């Protein structure tokens, strides 16, 4: 059984800052709030989360 997955793109209508979290949420079929919350919680840990967000902002095309 094959299922259609949305292509990875940043939606203009659901974007809060750049649309990265909304695009990831649509791609994986989860709520944007969940992805945004996970991103904010991950920022409490050491690591390159903000740099990854900026990279995704540049690499993921707008829809």
Secondary structure, DSSP 8 states (H G I E B T S, - for coil): -------S-B-SSS-SSSSHHHHHHHHHTS-HHHHHHHHHHHTTSSSSHHHHHHHHHHHS-B-
